[in-house]
Amino acid sequence: MMKLNFAIVPLLLLTINMFGIERNDLPEDSKTILNALKDELERNLNELEYEDYSKPFFIAYNLSDVRSHQVISSLGATIASQPEHSRGNYVRLMVGDYDLNDENFTDRTSQGSYHNDGSLPVPLDNDYLGIRRAYWMMTNNVYKSASEKFRNKSEAMARKNLTREDMEAPDFSRETPSKYYRMPIEDQFDVSSIESKANEISSVFSDYPEIIQSKVFVIYQNSTNYFVNTEGTEVVVPKLFYKIAVVAVSYSKENDMEGDFLAYYGDKLEDLPTLEEMKADARLLAENLIEKSAADPYMESYFGPVLLEGKAVPEIMFQRLFSAGDGLIARRNALINDTYKGITNSTKRTWEARYGNKVISKELSIIDIPSLKSYNNIPLFGNFDIDREGVVPPDSLLLVKQGILISQLNNRTPTAKLDKSNGHNRDYIGMGASSFSVSPSNVLIKAENTRSHEALKQQLIESASEDGLAYALLIRPLNTKGNFSPLNFYKIDVETGEETLLRSVSARKLSSKNLSNVLGISTTEQVHNTLYSAQGNTSFSQPKLSGVPVSYICPDAILLKDAEIEGINKPIQRDGVLLENPVGLSK
């Protein structure tokens, strides 16, 4: 059984760490950045106005200072080693007030509402006036666009005799200002050591001439995010993160490219597996890919019971619960002003209408616990103290109780059921950049009426047999130390129990709906640290190196009753390369 109980969750929250430092303890460079942002912010709030435009009532500035280094290695040689220093910027400005402003509105009758009177890059050094100049110009452009949009919104509502009382919720939530500072992290990237490790891992593929392409990516990212707004919030939050991807590509029988990848993540190098473990994983990756490439492509469409094991459970099923609108992330339906229909509400489906109703199996409950630092002595990626808008998340947030939808994650854009932010607008770690999105943190999936893994597998075979199927399907990740490993699809003969590895299979039709009809859940659990991304699409050409750090504490197997799995259409036989890989030639 899952060991964490809702009744004892508050006790765990004693581990929360809201102890920052004082503003005066920040280094002078950080103070310069904060002062520049705050001074330009106040000047624009107090003095910015133009003709018949309304004055802004809210402005927020964000500056992301990102120092990164990417190393790429292939067959034991460094092919790229590139440091980068970049600064991202973001301006949010609203015209109107908290109840009704320019946001949550789409105007399809106008091509305007966008201005670009020039742009100025944020300087990489801490030039007080240079930073102010960059935000001055950005604020100018955002203000003009917001003012026009608010005017169009107000006029469209007036034509329909709509008032602010007719809106489903205020346009912006009121939150308590926060001041939270943490010390920026000094660079600690040892280039020569990292290049050496990357080369050693990539050299593994020299033993496999069937692997036609292979690369190892190591990405170090040291960012400090500065956020200020006109309500008085000031936040300085650093983040250090390492990412490693190991990519391998081979040819299939049809001379089509088949590829897989491994990914490792950690706040520090010590969090990652050892060099020898990653080299062993690289060998498993190569051998598994070679085996799959030699298999016939799966050309069928399957509908029946499917057993998910290990990391496939959170990667395929529980990540999909956190989609915007029709999932556990709230989405505001914007007003739409259309040339032919006039002003209407967006008709996009959301889960808000399902509050208090069943959304998944009654055997499952879900709680988000931002403050939890570790579980069973395993560090958790998802813990955080304060979100990107300066909102402190609640100690814990019950999302689903025994299958019933209780709440969703959100930001400062209210919806009909959520008029306050629950502080989940989190830092998104990209490829040398930093942004933010509403995302989960540490997600506990509590299961009831569980059974052993062996019993689940037997039930899988019996259920498929009862449905008149010749085989059942199982999805199992490659057994590596990676945070992300290739997901292998197997068909299991219902008569013999024999497992056959499949190639060219897609689970894209699996969705959160499949969690409404669950045949069984395993007794044993797992902790899975990964990167959450709303897009969710990854491949060997785009390995999973971007997203929000999250952690899942969940069962390590789940049996779905009626799931749809299909083969991926492949092109006809292609001409392949004419000579063998020189890696395979005798030296």
Secondary structure, DSSP 8 states (H G I E B T S, - for coil): --S--GGGHHHHGGG-------GGGS-HHHHHHHHHHHHHHHHHHHH---TT---EEEEEEEEEEEEEEEEEEETTEEEEEEEEEEEEEEEEEEEB-SSSBSSSEEESS-S-S---S------SS--HHHHHHHHHHHHHHHHHHHHHHHHHHHHHHHHTT--GGGSSS-SS------EEE---------HHHHHHHHHHHHHGGGG-TTEEEEEEEEEEEEEEEEEEETTS-EEEEEEEEEEEEEEEEEE-TTS-EEEEEEEEEESSGGGS--HHHHHHHHHHHHHHHHHHHHS-B---EEEEEEEEETTHIIIIIIHHH--BSSSSB-----EEEETTTEEEE-----GGGGTTSB-S-TTEEEEE-TT--EETTEE-TT--SS-TTS----S-EEEEETTEE---B--SS--SS--S--S-EEEEE-SS-EEEEE---EEEEEE-S-B-HHHHHHHHHHHHHHTT-SEEEEEEE--SS-SB--EEEEEEETTT--EEE-BSEE-TT--GGGGGSEEEEBSSEEEEEEEE-SS---BTTB-S--BEEEEEEEESEEEEEEEEEEE----------SS--GGGS--
